[in-house]
Amino acid sequence: MNEKPKPENQGGAPKAPGDSELSARLEKLGQRLDQVRGPSGSAQPEHRTRADNSGLAKAFRLSAEFVSGPIAGGLIGWGADKLLNTKPWGLMSFLMLGFLAGIYNVMRTSGFLKKPEA
């Protein structure tokens, strides 16, 4: 029961850095970050957020264009079925037309199709 205490640094493993070394490294890293960020404190240019918002707005507009067609077609078809007692043909027909209109609107809005000339 007479065990000898084992040394902490056994097997040639590197020693853990002390507090003063870590503080110096942290200070050096902070100075490098300040140089990269510049005087405004931001690493990203301000005009980039405006472009991101524009892309997000376009995505929402295209998704609304795509979803609104089938919804409108479904409502018109459901109304036609109620009035004309033609279940389910009005709903299916107008839902398909609404889906095609939604695709057409997305293609037209995104610039994939040329706008009709007047």
C-alpha positions in Angstrom: 0.0 0.0 0.0 3.0 2.2 -0.4 2.1 3.7 -3.7 4.2 6.4 -5.2 2.3 9.5 -6.6 2.4 9.5 -10.4 3.8 12.5 -12.2 1.2 14.6 -14.0 3.1 14.9 -17.3 3.8 11.2 -18.1 4.6 9.9 -21.5 5.8 13.1 -23.2 2.3 14.7 -23.4 2.4 18.5 -23.8 1.8 20.5 -20.7 -1.4 22.4 -20.4 -1.0 26.1 -20.9 -1.2 28.4 -17.9 -3.7 31.2 -17.3 -1.3 33.8 -18.4 -0.6 32.1 -21.7 -4.3 31.6 -22.4 -5.0 35.3 -21.5 -2.3 36.4 -23.9 -3.7 34.2 -26.7 -7.2 35.5 -26.1 -6.0 39.1 -26.2 -4.1 38.5 -29.5 -7.3 36.8 -31.0 -9.4 39.8 -30.0 -7.0 42.2 -31.7 -7.0 40.2 -34.9 -10.8 40.1 -34.9 -10.9 43.9 -34.4 -8.7 44.3 -37.5 -10.9 42.1 -39.6 -14.1 43.7 -38.5 -12.9 47.2 -39.0 -14.3 50.4 -37.4 -18.0 49.6 -37.8 -17.6 46.4 -35.7 -19.3 44.2 -38.3 -17.6 41.7 -40.6 -20.5 41.7 -43.1 -21.2 44.7 -45.4 -24.5 46.4 -44.7 -25.8 46.2 -48.3 -25.8 42.4 -48.0 -28.8 42.3 -45.6 -30.9 44.4 -48.0 -30.1 41.9 -50.8 -31.0 38.9 -48.5 -34.3 40.6 -47.6 -35.0 41.1 -51.3 -34.4 37.4 -52.0 -36.6 36.4 -49.1 -39.4 38.7 -50.4 -39.2 37.2 -53.8 -39.4 33.7 -52.4 -42.5 34.5 -50.4 -44.1 36.1 -53.4 -43.4 33.1 -55.6 -44.7 30.7 -53.0 -47.9 32.8 -52.6 -48.3 32.9 -56.4 -48.0 29.1 -56.5 -50.3 28.3 -53.6 -53.0 30.8 -54.5 -53.9 29.3 -57.9 -55.0 25.8 -56.6 -56.8 27.4 -53.6 -58.8 29.7 -55.9 -59.4 26.9 -58.3 -60.6 24.6 -55.6 -63.0 27.2 -54.2 -64.4 27.9 -57.6 -64.7 24.2 -58.3 -66.4 23.5 -55.0 -68.9 26.3 -55.6 -69.6 25.0 -59.1 -70.2 21.6 -57.7 -72.6 22.9 -55.1 -74.6 25.0 -57.7 -74.6 22.5 -60.5 -74.7 19.3 -58.5 -71.8 17.8 -60.4 -69.6 16.4 -57.6 -66.6 15.9 -57.9 -66.0 17.0 -61.5 -66.1 20.7 -60.9 -63.7 20.5 -58.0 -61.2 18.3 -59.9 -61.4 20.4 -63.1 -61.0 23.8 -61.5 -58.3 22.5 -59.1 -56.3 21.3 -62.0 -56.8 24.6 -63.8 -55.8 26.5 -60.6 -52.6 24.4 -60.4 -51.7 25.2 -64.0 -52.4 28.8 -63.4 -50.2 28.8 -60.3 -47.3 27.3 -62.3 -47.9 29.8 -65.1 -47.8 32.7 -62.6 -44.6 31.5 -61.0 -42.9 31.1 -64.3 -44.1 34.6 -65.5 -43.1 36.3 -62.2 -39.7 34.7 -62.1 -38.9 35.8 -65.6 -38.8 32.4 -67.1 -41.5 33.3 -69.6 -41.6 36.5 -71.7 -44.3 38.9 -70.8 -47.0 39.2 -73.5 -46.5 42.1 -75.8 -49.4 44.6 -76.0 
